[in-house]
Amino acid sequence: MKRLFNYTLVCAAAGLAFLSACGEDDPIKPKPTITLNSAAGYTAVDVKSENGTKLKFGVVATAPSGEKLKQFTVKIATNGGVAAALKDTVLNASSLNYDWTFTVNGSVNDKITLSFTVALENGETDSKSVTVTVIAPIENLSESAGQEINNMIGPNSGAYNLVAGVQMRSDSAEARKDIKDMTTTNTSNTYTFSQSWTSGNGSKFVKVTAADYTATSTNQQLVDLWNAKSSSAANTVTNIAKGDVIMVKTGQNVTFPYFLVNVTDLVLTTGNNNDKYVISYKGL
């Protein structure tokens, strides 16, 4: 029994010595703190901004007692890409109070992430980030009414170029067909109308609501609507009926590719291929 008691004491002592050694090897390092000024005129949270906008950031950082700030960096990454340094400054101070201005420059819908980091001499860091979503300059949408898209195998134009605002015939350049009726066949006694759209250039389609059509009056509202609905967008749209509202992102290479199309009438005929969609649409 005495031998067992002595063995237990030895193990306990060894355990205490191990814990003591771990504590000595892994001390808790002090960390710096960094904040972004949120006062009027400063940017401290995620924002949407046009190209050319100047955003002002106020960086406030402090080192814990007895420590010094060693480095301050600003990095930029676009759409989740590799971050690149915009600013890299060596410090030797207990605090930092610094104003920095950034000019927005990117493509519409780009997400530009700016990361602000301070480091201590002991290697510990703290960071804050802000994401800037690039938007187009705010403009009112224009509306075209009473436009027609006809049965593709009928006598009239069965496609439409939303960018140019003109009808397109079946033998027109596919790259300019933002909307194309999908009717392909009929028999001698039965005439059909697909009530479906595709495109010749990779346009994407998604149905929205009549309320969306009424409420959307600016380019940014249209971009926001697309961003909210784009996960459901497809290369075709089917079962089109009068009153449907369809958002279209053209496959043409244009600055602003978004359109909102309202099917104001659907004309169905028998004994011929004179069927047609009548549309109004909004865009820039």
C-alpha positions in Angstrom: 0.0 0.0 0.0 2.8 2.4 0.9 4.5 1.7 -2.5 1.2 2.4 -4.3 0.8 5.7 -2.4 4.3 6.8 -3.3 3.7 5.9 -7.0 0.5 8.0 -7.0 2.4 11.0 -5.6 5.1 10.7 -8.2 2.5 10.6 -11.0 0.7 13.7 -9.6 3.9 15.6 -9.3 4.8 14.7 -12.9 1.4 15.9 -14.1 1.8 19.2 -12.3 5.3 19.6 -13.7 3.9 18.9 -17.3 1.1 21.4 -16.9 3.6 24.0 -15.5 5.9 23.4 -18.5 3.0 23.8 -20.9 2.0 27.1 -19.3 5.6 28.4 -19.6 5.9 27.3 -23.3 2.5 28.8 -24.4 2.0 32.2 -22.8 -1.1 34.1 -23.9 0.1 36.8 -26.3 -1.5 40.3 -26.1 -3.4 41.4 -29.3 -3.9 44.7 -30.9 -7.4 46.1 -31.7 -8.6 47.8 -34.9 -11.9 49.6 -35.6 -13.3 51.7 -38.5 -14.7 55.2 -37.8 -18.4 55.1 -38.3 -19.0 58.9 -38.0 -20.7 60.9 -40.8 -18.6 61.0 -44.0 -16.8 57.7 -43.2 -17.4 54.2 -44.5 -17.4 51.4 -41.9 -19.8 48.8 -43.2 -20.5 47.1 -46.6 -21.8 49.5 -49.2 -23.0 49.9 -52.8 -21.2 52.5 -54.8 -20.8 53.8 -58.4 -17.4 53.8 -60.2 -15.5 57.0 -59.4 -17.0 57.3 -55.9 -14.4 58.3 -53.2 -14.9 56.3 -50.0 -13.3 57.6 -46.8 -12.1 55.2 -44.2 -11.0 56.1 -40.7 -8.7 53.4 -39.2 -8.2 53.5 -35.4 -5.9 50.9 -33.9 -4.3 50.5 -30.5 -1.6 48.2 -29.0 -2.0 46.7 -25.5 0.1 48.2 -22.7 3.8 47.6 -23.1 3.5 46.6 -26.8 4.0 48.5 -30.1 2.2 48.4 -33.4 4.6 47.1 -36.0 2.7 47.1 -39.3 -0.4 48.4 -41.0 -1.7 47.0 -44.3 -4.6 47.5 -46.6 -5.4 44.7 -49.1 -7.9 44.5 -51.9 -9.6 41.4 -53.4 -12.3 41.4 -56.2 -15.0 38.7 -56.3 -13.2 36.5 -53.9 -9.9 36.5 -55.8 -6.4 36.7 -54.4 -5.8 39.8 -52.2 -3.3 42.3 -53.3 -1.6 45.0 -51.1 -2.7 48.6 -51.6 -0.8 49.9 -48.6 1.9 48.4 -46.4 3.4 50.7 -43.7 5.9 50.0 -41.0 4.9 51.3 -37.6 6.5 51.9 -34.2 3.7 53.3 -32.1 1.3 52.5 -29.4 -1.7 53.7 -31.5 -2.8 54.6 -35.1 -5.4 57.1 -36.2 -5.4 57.2 -40.0 -7.8 58.5 -42.7 -7.5 56.7 -46.1 -9.5 57.4 -49.3 -10.4 54.7 -51.9 -11.8 55.4 -55.3 -14.2 52.7 -56.5 -13.2 51.2 -59.9 -14.7 48.0 -61.2 -17.5 46.4 -63.3 -21.1 46.5 -62.3 -21.9 43.8 -59.7 -18.2 43.4 -58.8 -17.6 42.9 -55.1 -14.5 44.6 -53.9 -13.3 43.6 -50.4 -10.9 45.9 -48.6 -9.1 44.4 -45.5 -7.4 46.6 -42.9 -4.9 44.8 -40.7 -2.6 45.9 -37.9 0.2 43.7 -36.4 2.2 43.8 -33.2 5.9 43.1 -32.8 4.9 39.7 -31.3 3.1 38.7 -34.5 -0.5 39.1 -33.2 -2.9 40.8 -35.6 -6.4 42.2 -35.8 -8.4 43.0 -39.0 -11.6 44.7 -40.2 -13.1 44.3 -43.7 -15.6 46.2 -45.9 -17.1 44.9 -49.1 -18.0 47.4 -51.8 -20.5 46.3 -54.5 -20.1 48.2 -57.7 -23.3 49.6 -59.1 -24.1 51.5 -62.3 -24.9 55.2 -62.1 -28.6 55.5 -61.2 -30.7 56.1 -64.3 -34.4 55.9 -65.0 -35.5 53.0 -67.2 -37.2 53.7 -70.5 -40.2 51.7 -71.6 -41.2 50.4 -75.1 -44.8 49.4 -75.6 -46.8 47.5 -78.2 -43.9 45.4 -79.5 -44.5 42.0 -81.1 -42.8 38.7 -81.3 -44.5 36.3 -83.7 -44.7 32.6 -84.4 -41.3 31.6 -85.5 -42.6 29.4 -88.4 -45.3 31.9 -89.5 -45.0 34.7 -92.0 -43.9 37.4 -89.5 -40.7 38.0 -87.4 -40.4 35.4 -84.7 -37.6 36.9 -82.7 -36.7 40.2 -81.0 -33.6 42.2 -80.3 -34.2 44.0 -76.9 -30.9 46.0 -77.2 -31.9 47.6 -80.5 -35.6 47.4 -80.0 -36.3 45.7 -83.3 -38.0 42.5 -84.6 -35.7 39.8 -86.0 -36.6 37.3 -88.7 -35.7 33.6 -88.6 -32.8 34.2 -91.0 -31.4 37.1 -89.0 -28.1 36.9 -87.1 -28.6 34.5 -84.1 -26.2 36.6 -81.9 -28.7 39.5 -81.9 -31.8 37.4 -81.0 -32.4 38.1 -77.3 -35.9 36.5 -77.5 -36.8 33.7 -80.0 -40.2 31.9 -80.2 -39.7 28.2 -79.9 -42.4 27.0 -82.3 -40.9 24.5 -84.8 -43.7 22.3 -86.3 -47.3 22.2 -87.5 -49.4 19.7 -89.4 -51.7 20.4 -92.3 -54.7 20.3 -89.9 -53.3 21.5 -86.6 -51.4 24.7 -86.0 -49.5 25.0 -82.7 -47.9 27.9 -80.8 -45.1 27.0 -78.4 -45.8 29.8 -75.9 -42.1 29.4 -75.0 -39.0 31.5 -75.5 -35.3 30.8 -76.0 -32.7 33.0 -77.6 -29.9 32.9 -80.2 -27.2 34.3 -78.0 -27.5 32.7 -74.6 -30.0 35.0 -72.9 -31.3 34.0 -69.5 -35.0 34.2 -68.5 -36.8 34.1 -65.2 -40.5 34.9 -64.4 -41.2 37.6 -61.9 -44.5 39.4 -61.0 -46.6 42.2 -62.2 -45.8 44.1 -59.0 -42.1 43.8 -59.9 -42.8 45.4 -63.2 -44.6 48.3 -61.7 -42.1 48.9 -58.9 -39.0 48.7 -61.0 -38.1 52.1 -62.5 -34.3 52.5 -62.2 -31.4 50.5 -63.4 -30.3 49.7 -59.9 -33.7 48.4 -59.0 -33.5 46.1 -62.0 -30.1 44.9 -61.1 -31.2 44.2 -57.5 -34.3 42.3 -58.8 -32.0 40.2 -61.1 -29.6 39.4 -58.2 -32.6 38.3 -56.1 -34.1 36.0 -58.8 -31.1 34.9 -61.0 -30.7 31.6 -59.2 -33.9 30.5 -61.0 -32.9 31.8 -64.4 -32.8 29.4 -67.3 -32.0 29.3 -71.1 -35.7 29.0 -71.8 -39.1 30.1 -70.4 -42.2 28.1 -71.0 -46.0 28.2 -70.6 -46.1 31.9 -71.3 -49.5 33.5 -70.7 -50.9 37.0 -71.0 -49.9 39.0 -67.9 -46.6 37.2 -67.4 -43.6 39.3 -66.5 -40.2 37.9 -67.6 -36.8 39.2 -66.7 -34.2 38.8 -69.4 -30.5 39.1 -69.2 -29.3 39.4 -72.8 -26.4 37.3 -74.2 -25.2 40.3 -76.2 -22.0 42.0 -74.9 -23.5 45.3 -73.7 -22.9 47.5 -70.7 -26.3 47.0 -69.2 -27.8 43.6 -70.1 -31.0 43.5 -68.1 -34.6 43.9 -69.3 -38.0 43.5 -67.8 -40.6 42.2 -70.3 -44.4 42.4 -69.7 -46.5 40.1 -71.9 -49.5 42.4 -72.4 -51.3 40.1 -74.8 -51.1 36.6 -76.3 -52.8 36.1 -79.6 -53.6 32.5 -80.5 -54.9 31.6 -83.9 -56.1 28.5 -85.7 -55.7 27.5 -89.3 -52.5 29.5 -89.7 -49.2 30.5 -87.9 -50.1 34.1 -87.2 -49.9 33.7 -83.4 -48.0 36.4 -81.5 -46.9 37.8 -78.2 -47.5 41.5 -77.6 -45.0 42.9 -75.1 -43.9 46.1 -73.3 -40.5 46.1 -71.8 -38.2 48.2 -69.6 -34.4 48.7 -70.0 -31.8 51.4 -70.4 
